[in-house]
Amino acid sequence: MKQLFSILAAIAMTMGIEAKTIVVYFSATETTKAAAQQIAKEQNAVLWEIVPAEPYTPADLDWRNKQSRSSIEMNDPEARPTIKQCTNIMPYDTIYVGYPIWWGICPRIINSWIDNNLPQLEGKTLIPFATSGGSTIKQSVEYLRKTYPSLKWQGGKLIEK
């Protein structure tokens, strides 16, 4: 995992980034939280958790159940789960965005966060990172770039569970 953070730091450094940095993440099972904490420590960055207004239960996360909350959200491209609270991202130039991979892409709550902050995200460097037990980050990053083409997405990195 240390190598991952070195890679992420190198991405930021090659871009001449020495500005304020924040690590924003959503973690349904604490796995992404651990990765986000490590990145924040390595980057001397502020840490901010995206918290759903309605927490996800284990039943909500059952991807095998087509009626589970996560299945319903991921099958609806317009779904935007409500976030409990947002943070002021204006002071930050570099934003690490972390999430677990759900159905090959980021959970819809990441869309909620981006949509809530879209004007403030313009011109900032966004570095995605994700956790997964078997997926790659490629499809996820492509989805973010296609969905939000005006934002400056970097390549990102997958952290395997």
TORGUMI-953676 format. One line per 2 residues: number of its first residue (from 1); their letters; for each residue x negated, y negated, z of C-alpha. Coordinates in nm, 3 decimals, always signed. Last residue first. Example, Ala and Ser with C-alpha at 12.3 -4.5 7.8 and 13.67 -1.06 7.14 Angstrom:
BEGIN
2> SA> -1.367 +0.106 +0.714 ~ -1.230 +0.450 +0.780 $
//
This chain:
BEGIN
161> KE> +0.879 +0.533 -0.054 ~ +0.710 +0.404 -0.368 $
159> IL> +0.629 +0.034 -0.386 ~ +0.698 -0.092 -0.735 $
157> KG> +0.528 -0.409 -0.856 ~ +0.630 -0.725 -1.035 $
155> GQ> +0.566 -0.850 -1.384 ~ +0.628 -1.220 -1.324 $
153> WK> +0.962 -1.394 -1.364 ~ +0.967 -1.766 -1.442 $
151> LS> +1.342 -1.840 -1.451 ~ +1.534 -1.964 -1.756 $
149> PY> +1.604 -1.609 -1.874 ~ +1.814 -1.515 -1.568 $
147> TK> +2.013 -1.206 -1.670 ~ +1.760 -1.093 -1.932 $
145> RL> +1.457 -1.155 -1.710 ~ +1.627 -0.993 -1.410 $
143> YE> +1.731 -0.688 -1.615 ~ +1.382 -0.650 -1.763 $
141> VS> +1.239 -0.664 -1.409 ~ +1.477 -0.388 -1.296 $
139> QK> +1.412 -0.172 -1.600 ~ +1.037 -0.187 -1.534 $
137> IT> +1.047 -0.131 -1.157 ~ +1.019 +0.246 -1.188 $
135> SG> +1.260 +0.490 -1.029 ~ +1.178 +0.783 -0.801 $
133> GS> +1.199 +0.710 -0.429 ~ +1.223 +0.340 -0.477 $
131> TA> +1.102 +0.014 -0.329 ~ +1.087 -0.308 -0.523 $
129> FP> +0.871 -0.611 -0.584 ~ +0.962 -0.915 -0.789 $
127> IL> +0.732 -1.215 -0.827 ~ +0.917 -1.539 -0.899 $
125> TK> +0.715 -1.850 -0.982 ~ +0.923 -2.165 -0.940 $
123> GE> +1.023 -2.393 -1.229 ~ +1.396 -2.343 -1.180 $
121> LQ> +1.467 -2.161 -0.855 ~ +1.639 -2.463 -0.694 $
119> PL> +1.909 -2.471 -0.964 ~ +1.971 -2.096 -0.926 $
117> NN> +1.991 -2.074 -0.548 ~ +2.339 -1.927 -0.491 $
115> DI> +2.317 -1.736 -0.822 ~ +1.979 -1.592 -0.720 $
113> WS> +2.109 -1.480 -0.381 ~ +2.426 -1.327 -0.524 $
111> NI> +2.225 -1.159 -0.801 ~ +2.006 -1.005 -0.530 $
109> IR> +2.328 -0.888 -0.361 ~ +2.403 -0.700 -0.684 $
107> PC> +2.134 -0.444 -0.597 ~ +1.824 -0.461 -0.819 $
105> IG> +1.799 -0.227 -1.118 ~ +1.766 +0.144 -1.202 $
103> WW> +2.096 +0.247 -1.040 ~ +1.982 +0.089 -0.714 $
101> IP> +1.612 +0.001 -0.676 ~ +1.542 -0.137 -0.329 $
99> YG> +1.477 -0.510 -0.306 ~ +1.206 -0.772 -0.283 $
97> VY> +1.175 -1.120 -0.434 ~ +0.836 -1.286 -0.383 $
95> IT> +0.880 -1.660 -0.424 ~ +0.601 -1.896 -0.519 $
93> DY> +0.654 -2.271 -0.526 ~ +0.828 -2.306 -0.191 $
91> PM> +0.952 -2.629 -0.032 ~ +1.289 -2.609 -0.217 $
89> IN> +1.375 -2.261 -0.092 ~ +1.615 -2.376 +0.179 $
87> TC> +1.759 -2.060 +0.328 ~ +2.092 -1.889 +0.273 $
85> QK> +2.327 -1.726 +0.523 ~ +2.562 -1.426 +0.545 $
83> IT> +2.549 -1.338 +0.176 ~ +2.868 -1.240 +0.000 $
81> PR> +2.844 -0.950 -0.243 ~ +2.840 -1.062 -0.607 $
79> AE> +3.003 -0.813 -0.844 ~ +3.007 -0.936 -1.206 $
77> PD> +2.809 -0.641 -1.345 ~ +3.064 -0.402 -1.186 $
75> NM> +2.936 -0.044 -1.173 ~ +2.672 -0.148 -0.920 $
73> EI> +2.931 -0.295 -0.686 ~ +3.161 +0.011 -0.699 $
71> SS> +2.872 +0.250 -0.646 ~ +2.734 +0.043 -0.356 $
69> RS> +3.075 +0.028 -0.187 ~ +3.134 +0.400 -0.215 $
67> QK> +3.412 +0.516 -0.449 ~ +3.181 +0.695 -0.695 $
65> NR> +3.037 +0.894 -0.405 ~ +2.692 +1.027 -0.502 $
63> WD> +2.538 +0.681 -0.439 ~ +2.627 +0.703 -0.069 $
61> LD> +2.520 +0.354 +0.041 ~ +2.862 +0.241 +0.164 $
59> AP> +2.890 +0.562 +0.370 ~ +2.561 +0.478 +0.543 $
57> TY> +2.710 +0.138 +0.629 ~ +2.624 -0.182 +0.444 $
55> PE> +2.664 -0.499 +0.649 ~ +2.944 -0.740 +0.558 $
53> AP> +2.807 -1.093 +0.527 ~ +2.508 -0.935 +0.354 $
51> VI> +2.168 -1.041 +0.489 ~ +1.896 -1.161 +0.253 $
49> EW> +1.589 -1.156 +0.477 ~ +1.339 -1.441 +0.477 $
47> LV> +0.965 -1.418 +0.550 ~ +0.736 -1.723 +0.527 $
45> AN> +0.404 -1.652 +0.366 ~ +0.047 -1.597 +0.482 $
43> QE> +0.009 -1.390 +0.165 ~ -0.109 -1.071 +0.339 $
41> KA> +0.138 -1.113 +0.626 ~ +0.428 -1.195 +0.397 $
39> IQ> +0.339 -0.897 +0.176 ~ +0.332 -0.665 +0.480 $
37> QA> +0.664 -0.791 +0.610 ~ +0.822 -0.749 +0.267 $
35> AA> +0.700 -0.388 +0.243 ~ +0.844 -0.306 +0.585 $
33> KT> +1.174 -0.476 +0.496 ~ +1.195 -0.279 +0.171 $
31> TE> +1.206 +0.045 +0.370 ~ +1.440 -0.090 +0.643 $
29> TA> +1.745 +0.098 +0.507 ~ +1.953 -0.164 +0.324 $
27> SF> +1.667 -0.406 +0.268 ~ +1.711 -0.734 +0.085 $
25> YV> +1.407 -0.956 +0.045 ~ +1.272 -1.308 +0.022 $
23> VI> +0.898 -1.355 +0.069 ~ +0.810 -1.723 +0.076 $
21> TK> +0.501 -1.903 -0.050 ~ +0.382 -2.261 -0.023 $
19> AE> +0.122 -2.356 -0.279 ~ -0.210 -2.201 -0.358 $
17> IG> -0.102 -2.050 -0.688 ~ -0.356 -2.090 -0.966 $
15> MT> -0.170 -1.839 -1.183 ~ -0.452 -1.594 -1.150 $
13> MA> -0.414 -1.630 -0.773 ~ -0.047 -1.526 -0.771 $
11> IA> -0.107 -1.215 -0.980 ~ -0.418 -1.136 -0.772 $
9> AL> -0.212 -1.154 -0.453 ~ +0.037 -0.907 -0.599 $
7> IS> -0.247 -0.672 -0.694 ~ -0.407 -0.704 -0.350 $
5> FL> -0.068 -0.636 -0.197 ~ -0.034 -0.320 -0.399 $
3> QK> -0.384 -0.203 -0.306 ~ -0.294 -0.235 +0.062 $
1> M> +0.000 +0.000 +0.000 $
//
